[in-house]
């Protein structure tokens, strides 16, 4: 990737100061005396294969990420989460891992990862990586050994192998369904060639589920966490954190699996109480393991739960005392563009997290979600609402995550059938196009694909980019006061200048049946969102600091968020 436009502002200063630490008898710093940087941090998600290609092979890599860290620093984020860069057959975009403590050869080396961490820390950025504990790749040495071993062998105990039902065990052990479509069980031939046991995979067949009631699995993932801590990471995002344990007797789950997200916690493979002792054990490990120079010290490292749990009180259990510090708020991501629905999600989320003294972790998008521009209606309407949603998310108290390209206002890309990689496409019988449309490479500069992402030909890149993305490149948006990139840069600067209280209630303004809502971020900054259709008047004494769309006549138009500085009463 070539040189990027220079940052429009001075380097961001991220160190807000760390209070003097008190150390209890156990030798671990008292968490209440720490800076707790993660309570109001903004983290940028990088999908490395689609971020920046340093060697011209058409696939983004770790050196490409390292080359773009100044861009992220200038954007104003606090941390960078890098999705899996481990060796993988890529049955599920890298979340099918063959070796959890190595770097995929096409993405670089362990030395490249160390260089990335070193530069990030020099810029004041923290680094998070994925830990994927629910499953491995079917190419993992453990699973290869299990397949050629006999039923009941030690190798099979690490996974969920079970005999089938019916005559000759020809039916799966139960009715569980894969989240990617089809049964959640696949049968293997035994070493003598006869049809044998079935193994569980809540995702693709190439992703066999681990058995978290096996001590060797528990010990190995502690080894994995220690390995990456020794390489300087500042925290981990825990993939599908709600699925690790399954009910021991494997009862049927019944109809409607993976269809009604509000019933996730009722499934015998989701959100079991057994999860929480494990996560407390991981938190204790992170709080005590020695730190590498430049990384955050023990007691300040971060665990983030990707838990698709939509009941806010149940979600809060993942961030209770001694467990993780953040849990993605999928209810906010899935919420429609509607004042009443947003009010309900925001109030419920804040109340549930306040009860366990944890921040709400706001998320608008990710590598698994349809991009907001498209999700909120597409075209001019979708772009306007995506801008308004970004300002809403960044004003709310708590932490926030930004998926690569959100700061550019990228829409969901339409890919040719032949280029789709998501297992949802095949497993659904070509009825669900899957998530690949949000994983298209970032457009950096130029007037045609691959827009500075790579020196490779467009057809040789990880995914093809749309032909109409020239106005969306970093180069095109840099310095444009009306661009999405400028909106994000400005919002992140103002957010830092107006920190929200780290605890306490959030009072939403306006009646419950209003088509708008507002709230105060601290004592000076007020956020008001008009979901439409009628304009909402501004107080004459308020100074507009930032608006997602032009405000005329002191009135906020539909689908617009405004940040104002509150004037003291006269």
HUTA-V763882 format. One record per residue. N is the residue number from 1. RES is the residue in one letter. PHI is phi in whole degrees, 0 to 359 (999 if undefined). Layout:
BEGIN
n	res	phi
N	RES	PHI
N	RES	PHI
END
This chain:
BEGIN
n	res	phi
1	X	999
2	X	281
3	X	293
4	X	264
5	X	301
6	X	296
7	X	295
8	X	279
9	X	229
10	X	294
11	X	307
12	X	282
13	X	265
14	X	257
15	X	279
16	X	271
17	X	94
18	X	245
19	X	300
20	X	302
21	X	267
22	X	259
23	X	240
24	X	287
25	X	298
26	X	285
27	X	87
28	X	259
29	X	305
30	X	293
31	X	300
32	X	291
33	X	262
34	X	268
35	X	294
36	X	49
37	X	303
38	X	285
39	X	292
40	X	226
41	X	283
42	X	244
43	X	247
44	X	254
45	X	273
46	X	250
47	X	261
48	X	299
49	X	293
50	X	241
51	X	259
52	X	201
53	X	259
54	X	271
55	X	243
56	X	77
57	X	268
58	X	93
59	X	241
60	X	299
61	X	210
62	X	293
63	X	296
64	X	295
65	X	298
66	X	301
67	X	294
68	X	256
69	X	295
70	X	297
71	X	300
72	X	289
73	X	297
74	X	292
75	X	299
76	X	109
77	X	277
78	X	260
79	X	212
80	X	232
81	X	258
82	X	254
83	X	290
84	X	308
85	X	240
86	X	275
87	X	304
88	X	200
89	X	287
90	X	66
91	X	290
92	X	218
93	X	56
94	X	96
95	X	275
96	X	251
97	X	258
98	X	266
99	X	209
100	X	281
101	X	234
102	X	214
103	X	249
104	X	302
105	X	300
106	X	285
107	X	255
108	X	134
109	X	228
110	X	296
111	X	296
112	X	296
113	X	296
114	X	300
115	X	294
116	X	298
117	X	298
118	X	300
119	X	291
120	X	301
121	X	296
122	X	296
123	X	272
124	X	84
125	X	261
126	X	266
127	X	241
128	X	246
129	X	231
130	X	279
131	X	244
132	X	242
133	X	266
134	X	287
135	X	208
136	X	242
137	X	283
138	X	289
139	X	269
140	X	295
141	X	306
142	X	300
143	X	287
144	X	301
145	X	293
146	X	297
147	X	295
148	X	267
149	X	263
150	X	278
151	X	305
152	X	83
153	X	288
154	X	302
155	X	298
156	X	281
157	X	291
158	X	286
159	X	242
160	X	256
161	X	271
162	X	214
163	X	289
164	X	279
165	X	258
166	X	77
167	X	297
168	X	59
169	X	63
170	X	280
171	X	255
172	X	302
173	X	299
174	X	202
175	X	263
176	X	297
177	X	247
178	X	283
179	X	296
180	X	263
181	X	101
182	X	83
183	X	295
184	X	267
185	X	231
186	X	230
187	X	269
188	X	245
189	X	282
190	X	282
191	X	305
192	X	271
193	X	95
194	X	286
195	X	301
196	X	236
197	X	284
198	X	249
199	X	241
200	X	272
201	X	214
202	X	289
203	X	239
204	X	283
205	X	302
206	X	281
207	X	235
208	X	295
209	X	287
210	X	281
211	X	262
212	X	279
213	X	265
214	X	260
215	X	297
216	X	292
217	X	295
218	X	301
219	X	294
220	X	292
221	X	285
222	X	295
223	X	299
224	X	296
225	X	300
226	X	297
227	X	302
228	X	284
229	X	298
230	X	293
231	X	261
232	X	93
233	X	289
234	X	257
235	X	172
236	X	225
237	X	262
238	X	265
239	X	293
240	X	31
241	X	297
242	X	271
243	X	248
244	X	300
245	X	262
246	X	241
247	X	301
248	X	299
249	X	272
250	X	50
251	X	291
252	X	300
253	X	263
254	X	85
255	X	286
256	X	81
257	X	296
258	X	65
259	X	254
260	X	248
261	X	297
262	X	289
263	X	259
264	X	307
265	X	289
266	X	269
267	X	285
268	X	286
269	X	239
270	X	233
271	X	58
272	X	278
273	X	297
274	X	300
275	X	296
276	X	288
277	X	300
278	X	296
279	X	292
280	X	293
281	X	295
282	X	294
283	X	299
284	X	297
285	X	298
286	X	297
287	X	283
288	X	239
289	X	293
290	X	302
291	X	264
292	X	279
293	X	306
294	X	97
295	X	277
296	X	293
297	X	282
298	X	307
299	X	99
300	X	242
301	X	288
302	X	244
303	X	243
304	X	241
305	X	268
306	X	268
307	X	239
308	X	280
309	X	241
310	X	260
311	X	278
312	X	299
313	X	290
314	X	288
315	X	298
316	X	297
317	X	295
318	X	287
319	X	239
320	X	290
321	X	307
322	X	82
323	X	251
324	X	287
325	X	259
326	X	225
327	X	216
328	X	305
329	X	263
330	X	290
331	X	298
332	X	290
333	X	299
334	X	276
335	X	291
336	X	290
337	X	282
338	X	206
339	X	297
340	X	296
341	X	294
342	X	296
343	X	301
344	X	296
345	X	293
346	X	295
347	X	297
348	X	295
349	X	293
350	X	296
351	X	296
352	X	294
353	X	286
354	X	298
355	X	295
356	X	244
357	X	54
358	X	236
359	X	281
360	X	284
361	X	248
362	X	274
363	X	221
364	X	259
365	X	199
366	X	190
367	X	290
368	X	251
369	X	237
370	X	293
371	X	299
372	X	305
373	X	305
374	X	278
375	X	297
376	X	270
377	X	128
378	X	71
379	X	61
380	X	296
381	X	296
382	X	297
383	X	295
384	X	295
385	X	290
386	X	297
387	X	295
388	X	295
389	X	295
390	X	298
391	X	291
392	X	299
393	X	299
394	X	285
395	X	272
396	X	297
397	X	290
398	X	123
399	X	263
400	X	216
401	X	237
402	X	240
403	X	279
404	X	310
405	X	95
406	X	296
407	X	290
408	X	256
409	X	70
410	X	290
411	X	274
412	X	294
413	X	276
414	X	266
415	X	255
416	X	298
417	X	307
418	X	290
419	X	257
420	X	287
421	X	246
422	X	299
423	X	300
424	X	302
425	X	297
426	X	285
427	X	292
428	X	268
429	X	69
430	X	64
431	X	251
432	X	245
433	X	285
434	X	79
435	X	252
436	X	296
437	X	295
438	X	263
439	X	254
440	X	288
441	X	305
442	X	292
443	X	272
444	X	266
445	X	197
446	X	92
447	X	253
448	X	205
449	X	300
450	X	269
451	X	53
452	X	79
453	X	295
454	X	206
455	X	270
456	X	287
457	X	294
458	X	306
459	X	289
460	X	262
461	X	277
462	X	312
463	X	223
464	X	286
465	X	258
466	X	298
467	X	282
468	X	253
469	X	266
470	X	305
471	X	291
472	X	262
473	X	293
474	X	303
475	X	300
476	X	291
477	X	273
478	X	298
479	X	83
480	X	274
481	X	296
482	X	262
483	X	279
484	X	295
485	X	299
486	X	295
487	X	300
488	X	296
489	X	300
490	X	292
491	X	297
492	X	293
493	X	292
494	X	294
495	X	303
496	X	292
497	X	287
498	X	232
499	X	295
500	X	275
501	X	303
502	X	283
503	X	205
504	X	109
505	X	285
506	X	243
507	X	259
508	X	275
509	X	271
510	X	93
511	X	292
512	X	299
513	X	264
514	X	284
515	X	269
516	X	220
517	X	213
518	X	212
519	X	196
520	X	259
521	X	257
522	X	78
523	X	271
524	X	244
525	X	266
526	X	244
527	X	249
528	X	232
529	X	242
530	X	254
531	X	278
532	X	93
533	X	268
534	X	275
535	X	299
536	X	247
537	X	287
538	X	266
539	X	294
540	X	298
541	X	271
542	X	276
543	X	260
544	X	287
545	X	268
546	X	199
547	X	220
548	X	285
549	X	212
550	X	302
551	X	248
552	X	241
553	X	63
554	X	59
555	X	231
556	X	271
557	X	285
558	X	298
559	X	56
560	X	221
561	X	245
562	X	235
563	X	255
564	X	235
565	X	268
566	X	285
567	X	271
568	X	296
569	X	302
570	X	279
END
